[in-house]
Amino acid sequence: MKISVAMCTYNGEKYIKEQLESILKQTIAIDEIVICDDGSKDKTIEIITQIQLENPNKIIVYKNQINIGSTKNFEKAITICSGDYIFLSDQDDIWKTNKAEKVIQHFFKHPSTEAVFTNGDLINDKSENFTKNSLWDSTFFAEGQLSKPINLYDHILFKSNMVTGATLCIKKEIKDLILPIPNIKKFYHDEWIAILIAARGNLEYLTDRLIYYRIHNSQQSGINSNLSVGKSKKYQLKNNHILGHDTPKSFQEYNQLAKVYYRNYIKFQIASKEVIDGFPINFNEIAETYLDLFKKCNNSLKKVNPIFYFFRNLTDKIRGKRQLN
């Protein structure tokens, strides 16, 4: 058995040393850490090189000549990894020492599993816990309150993507299925992988908090460092509305939902054009579902406040936003 880590870096000098050290201190040995750097202009490569000298057979570094973005950079790192199990890793988190061991044990106990994700603790830029909330709380995955077994595929598609790439481990056998990863705005590598594997019924999770997920202002993607009450309400509103637990009560709430539905409609419509015939998931069908939700929400907007609805549509038309052909 060989274990790989696919890590992407970009201007990560502040946290990369702490993260690499946490990976190297795992209770089971990591065989290779494949690092694809996306054109760092700080001391990231210098720091990695120093650690590499102490671990010459474990750390492999590839420097991109041009910046290709996080999605394509993770695609590159995954492609290069040669391990039977491939852990995805951000540059700024910290792994708990038993992370790899816990995940690998789960794979051994459940041989049909193709990918595993976990929960995590939240830390700030000083590596301090600043909240009792978990990573899943921040992605609106109320695992403890949902009926079991959870339909992970449905949850990812129509509620929220709770599969954070920094906690994800995949088997090498699925590389041909998940690659290449389309480069679509707001459609990140972790969501892409999670949807494909969940559709096959082979995505599983551990409730253990196995990483310290860092929230800071300079991170490229992930949970917003200023996760506001407004944003929290917007996503919870979307979830509750789809689940039938609640109905929007104001024009503003309907408008928030309409924006989410339209954005997902466009995302999955683009995805449907990126994949080849015979692809296992009908992204066009998912896009049409979101389009239907958007239209219904629009009708509700008109009933709640016709005047606001008129000016909202006029503004959207002037700005070229949310226009249906």
C-alpha positions in Angstrom: 0.0 0.0 0.0 1.3 3.4 -0.9 -0.1 6.7 0.4 0.2 10.0 -1.5 -0.7 13.6 -0.7 -1.7 16.0 -3.5 -1.0 19.5 -2.3 -1.3 22.8 -4.1 0.6 25.9 -3.1 0.5 29.6 -3.9 2.1 32.3 -1.8 1.8 30.1 1.3 4.9 31.0 3.2 3.1 31.8 6.4 1.6 28.4 7.0 3.2 25.8 4.7 5.9 24.7 7.2 3.3 23.9 9.9 1.2 22.0 7.4 4.0 19.9 6.0 5.3 19.0 9.4 1.8 17.8 10.5 1.6 15.6 7.4 5.1 14.2 8.0 4.2 13.4 11.7 1.3 11.1 10.9 0.9 7.9 12.9 1.2 5.9 9.6 3.8 6.9 7.0 3.0 9.1 4.1 5.0 7.8 1.1 5.0 10.8 -1.1 3.8 14.5 -1.0 3.3 15.8 -4.5 3.4 19.6 -4.3 2.3 21.7 -7.4 3.1 25.3 -6.9 1.1 27.8 -9.0 3.8 30.5 -9.3 4.4 31.6 -5.8 6.2 34.9 -5.5 7.0 34.7 -1.8 9.3 32.2 0.1 6.9 29.2 -0.3 9.3 27.2 -2.5 12.3 28.2 -0.3 10.6 26.8 2.8 9.5 23.6 1.0 13.0 23.1 -0.3 14.4 23.3 3.2 11.9 20.6 4.4 12.5 18.6 1.3 16.3 18.3 2.1 15.3 16.6 5.3 12.8 14.3 3.5 14.4 13.8 0.0 12.4 10.7 -0.9 9.0 12.0 0.2 8.5 15.5 -1.1 8.2 16.1 -4.9 7.8 19.7 -6.1 6.5 20.9 -9.5 6.6 24.6 -10.4 4.0 25.8 -12.8 5.4 28.2 -15.4 2.1 30.1 -15.5 -0.7 30.3 -12.9 -3.4 27.7 -13.8 -5.7 28.2 -10.9 -6.6 25.9 -8.0 -8.9 23.5 -9.9 -6.4 22.7 -12.6 -3.5 22.7 -10.2 -5.2 20.0 -8.1 -6.0 18.1 -11.3 -2.3 18.2 -12.0 -1.3 17.1 -8.5 -3.7 14.2 -8.5 -2.5 13.1 -11.9 1.1 12.9 -10.7 0.4 11.1 -7.5 1.2 7.4 -7.7 -0.3 6.2 -4.4 -3.1 3.7 -3.9 -4.8 6.3 -1.7 -4.5 10.0 -2.4 -5.1 12.6 0.3 -5.9 16.1 -1.0 -4.3 18.9 1.0 -4.4 22.7 1.2 -1.3 24.6 2.1 -2.6 26.4 5.2 -4.3 23.8 7.4 -2.9 21.4 10.1 -3.5 17.7 10.1 -4.2 15.9 13.4 -1.6 13.1 13.8 -4.1 10.3 13.3 -5.9 11.7 10.3 -4.3 9.4 7.7 -4.6 6.3 9.9 -8.3 6.9 10.7 -9.2 7.3 7.0 -7.2 4.4 5.8 -8.8 2.2 8.4 -12.2 3.2 7.1 -11.2 2.2 3.6 -10.0 -1.2 4.8 -13.3 -1.8 6.7 -15.4 -0.7 3.7 -13.6 -2.0 0.5 -16.3 -0.6 -1.9 -15.7 3.0 -0.7 -14.0 5.2 -3.3 -13.7 8.5 -1.4 -13.9 9.6 2.2 -14.3 13.1 3.7 -14.2 14.1 7.4 -15.1 16.9 9.7 -12.6 19.4 11.1 -12.0 22.1 13.7 -11.7 25.7 12.8 -8.6 27.8 13.6 -7.5 31.3 12.9 -4.3 32.7 11.4 -2.5 32.2 14.8 -3.5 28.5 14.8 -6.0 29.1 17.6 -9.4 27.6 18.0 -11.8 30.5 17.9 -15.2 28.7 17.9 -16.9 25.5 19.0 -18.4 25.3 15.6 -17.0 22.6 13.3 -16.1 22.7 9.6 -19.4 21.0 8.9 -21.3 23.6 10.8 -19.8 26.2 8.4 -20.8 24.2 5.3 -24.4 23.6 6.7 -24.0 19.8 7.0 -26.2 19.0 10.0 -25.1 15.4 10.0 -26.5 14.6 13.4 -30.0 15.9 12.6 -30.4 14.2 9.3 -32.2 10.8 8.8 -29.8 8.0 8.1 -28.6 6.9 5.6 -28.0 10.4 4.2 -28.5 10.8 0.5 -25.1 12.5 0.0 -25.6 13.0 -3.7 -28.9 14.9 -3.2 -27.3 16.9 -0.4 -24.4 18.0 -2.4 -26.5 18.9 -5.4 -29.4 20.7 -3.8 -28.5 21.7 -0.3 -24.8 22.4 0.1 -21.4 20.9 -0.8 -20.1 19.8 2.6 -17.2 17.9 1.1 -14.2 20.1 1.7 -11.2 19.1 -0.4 -8.8 19.6 2.5 -10.5 16.6 4.2 -10.9 14.4 1.2 -9.1 11.1 0.3 -9.7 9.1 -2.9 -8.6 5.8 -4.3 -6.4 5.8 -7.3 -8.9 3.7 -9.2 -11.2 6.7 -9.6 -8.6 8.9 -11.3 -9.8 8.1 -14.8 -13.4 8.8 -13.7 -12.8 12.3 -12.1 -10.1 13.5 -14.5 -10.0 15.9 -16.3 -11.8 18.4 -14.0 -13.6 21.1 -15.9 -12.5 24.6 -15.2 -15.9 26.2 -14.4 -16.4 29.3 -12.3 -17.6 28.4 -8.8 -17.4 24.7 -9.5 -14.4 23.6 -7.5 -12.5 20.3 -7.7 -13.8 19.0 -4.4 -17.5 19.4 -5.4 -16.8 17.8 -8.8 -15.2 14.8 -7.2 -17.8 14.5 -4.5 -20.7 14.6 -7.0 -19.2 11.9 -9.2 -18.4 9.5 -6.4 -21.7 10.2 -4.5 -23.6 9.4 -7.7 -22.0 6.0 -7.6 -22.9 5.5 -4.0 -19.3 5.1 -3.0 -18.7 8.4 -1.1 -18.5 8.0 2.7 -17.6 10.2 5.7 -16.1 10.1 9.2 -17.6 12.4 11.8 -14.2 12.8 13.4 -12.6 16.2 13.3 -9.3 15.2 11.7 -7.9 18.5 10.6 -7.6 22.1 11.8 -9.1 24.0 9.0 -7.6 27.5 8.9 -9.7 30.5 8.2 -7.8 33.7 7.2 -8.2 36.6 4.8 -5.6 35.5 2.2 -7.0 32.1 1.4 -7.8 31.6 -2.2 -11.1 29.7 -1.7 -13.0 27.9 0.9 -15.0 29.2 3.8 -15.2 32.9 4.0 -13.2 34.4 6.8 -16.1 36.7 7.6 -18.9 34.1 7.5 -21.7 36.6 8.2 -25.1 36.0 9.6 -26.6 37.2 6.3 -24.7 34.6 4.3 -25.6 32.0 6.8 -29.3 32.8 6.6 -29.2 32.8 2.8 -27.8 29.2 2.6 -30.0 28.0 5.5 -33.0 29.5 3.7 -32.1 27.6 0.5 -31.7 24.3 2.4 -35.0 24.7 4.4 -36.9 25.8 1.3 -35.8 22.7 -0.7 -36.5 20.4 2.3 -40.0 21.9 2.6 -39.3 23.0 6.2 -39.8 26.7 5.6 -41.1 29.2 3.1 -39.5 32.6 2.4 -41.3 35.4 4.1 -40.1 38.5 2.2 -39.1 39.8 -1.2 -35.4 39.8 0.0 -35.5 36.2 1.0 -37.1 35.1 -2.3 -34.5 37.2 -4.1 -31.6 35.5 -2.3 -33.0 32.1 -3.3 -33.5 33.2 -6.9 -29.8 34.2 -7.2 -28.6 30.9 -5.8 -30.9 28.9 -8.1 -29.8 30.9 -11.2 -26.1 30.6 -10.4 -26.4 26.8 -10.0 -28.5 26.6 -13.2 -25.7 28.3 -15.1 -23.0 26.2 -13.4 -24.6 22.9 -14.2 -25.6 24.0 -17.7 -21.9 24.8 -18.5 -20.9 21.4 -16.9 -23.3 19.6 -19.3 -21.5 21.1 -22.3 -18.1 20.1 -20.9 -18.7 16.4 -20.5 -18.7 13.8 -23.3 -21.7 11.6 -24.4 -22.3 8.7 -22.1 -21.1 10.6 -19.0 -22.6 9.0 -15.9 -24.3 12.2 -14.7 -26.9 14.2 -16.5 -25.8 17.7 -15.7 -28.3 19.2 -18.1 -31.1 17.5 -16.1 -29.7 19.1 -12.9 -29.5 22.5 -14.6 -33.2 22.2 -15.7 -34.2 21.4 -12.1 -32.5 24.6 -10.9 -34.0 26.5 -13.8 -37.5 25.4 -12.7 -36.7 26.4 -9.1 -35.6 29.8 -10.4 -38.8 30.3 -12.4 -41.0 29.4 -9.5 -39.0 31.7 -7.2 -39.4 34.5 -9.7 -43.2 34.0 -9.8 -43.2 34.2 -6.0 -41.2 37.4 -6.2 -43.8 39.0 -8.5 -46.6 38.1 -6.1 -44.9 39.3 -3.0 -44.0 42.7 -4.3 -44.9 43.5 -8.0 -43.2 46.9 -7.8 -39.9 45.6 -6.4 -40.1 42.8 -8.9 -40.4 45.2 -11.9 -37.4 47.3 -10.8 -35.4 44.2 -10.0 -36.0 42.8 -13.5 -35.2 46.1 -15.1 -31.9 46.4 -13.2 -31.0 42.8 -14.1 -31.8 43.5 -17.8 -29.6 46.6 -17.8 -26.7 44.7 -16.2 -27.2 41.6 -18.3 -27.8 39.4 -15.3 -30.1 36.4 -14.9 -31.4 36.7 -18.5 -33.1 33.7 -20.0 -33.1 33.1 -23.7 
